[in-house]
């Protein structure tokens, strides 16, 4: 069910931090920065960047993470091995592609 609680929140956090770290690493390499160069630009220790990229860093402020992506001028895309799931519900006014539009179901005058 969509609204069920996750069974293993620690696993979800681990997967999330690994995805963020992989995204930072990819953006850093695309810019041609070493971990030390990126760390200097954002006033952090190189070991912090290393732990972030490896998914072992816990407790970074969102503003610090935003600064890293800002310095990398990246469009932070979280890379995962699976494509995103299709929406499970529709917002008001939306309909599935298989549903006919209201104008096509009306009788001609």
SVG drawing of the C-alpha trace seen along z (x, -y; Angstrom):
<svg xmlns="http://www.w3.org/2000/svg" viewBox="-28 -29 71 33">
<polyline fill="none" stroke="black" stroke-width="0.4" points="0.0,0.0 1.2,-3.5 0.7,-5.0 2.4,-2.2 5.3,-3.1 8.7,-2.0 9.8,1.2 13.5,0.3 14.1,-3.4 17.8,-2.9 18.1,-1.3 16.1,-4.1 18.5,-6.7 21.5,-4.6 20.2,-4.4 19.4,-8.1 22.8,-9.2 24.5,-6.9 22.5,-8.4 23.3,-12.0 27.0,-11.1 27.1,-9.5 25.5,-12.7 28.0,-15.0 30.9,-12.8 29.6,-12.8 29.1,-16.6 32.6,-17.1 34.3,-14.9 32.4,-16.6 33.8,-20.0 37.3,-18.4 37.7,-19.1 39.5,-17.0 37.9,-16.4 40.5,-18.7 39.6,-21.5 35.9,-21.2 36.5,-21.1 38.5,-24.3 35.8,-26.1 33.1,-25.3 35.3,-25.7 35.1,-22.0 37.6,-19.3 38.5,-16.9 37.5,-14.0 34.0,-15.5 33.6,-15.5 35.0,-11.9 32.4,-10.7 29.6,-12.6 30.5,-10.9 30.8,-7.4 27.5,-7.7 29.0,-7.5 28.5,-11.1 25.6,-11.7 24.2,-15.0 25.1,-17.6 23.0,-20.7 20.9,-21.3 22.5,-24.7 26.0,-23.1 24.8,-20.5 23.1,-23.3 26.4,-25.2 28.2,-22.2 25.8,-21.9 25.9,-25.6 29.7,-25.5 29.5,-22.6 26.9,-24.6 25.1,-21.3 21.6,-20.4 21.4,-18.0 20.0,-14.9 19.8,-11.9 21.0,-8.9 19.5,-5.6 19.5,-2.3 15.8,-2.2 13.6,-4.6 11.2,-6.6 7.8,-5.0 4.7,-6.3 2.4,-8.5 -0.1,-6.6 -2.7,-9.2 -3.8,-12.2 -4.2,-15.7 -7.6,-17.5 -8.1,-18.3 -5.7,-15.6 -6.8,-12.4 -5.1,-9.3 -4.1,-9.1 -6.6,-6.3 -9.5,-8.3 -11.4,-10.2 -11.6,-14.0 -15.0,-15.4 -15.3,-17.1 -14.9,-13.9 -17.7,-12.1 -20.4,-14.8 -23.0,-14.4 -22.7,-16.6 -25.3,-19.4"/>
</svg>
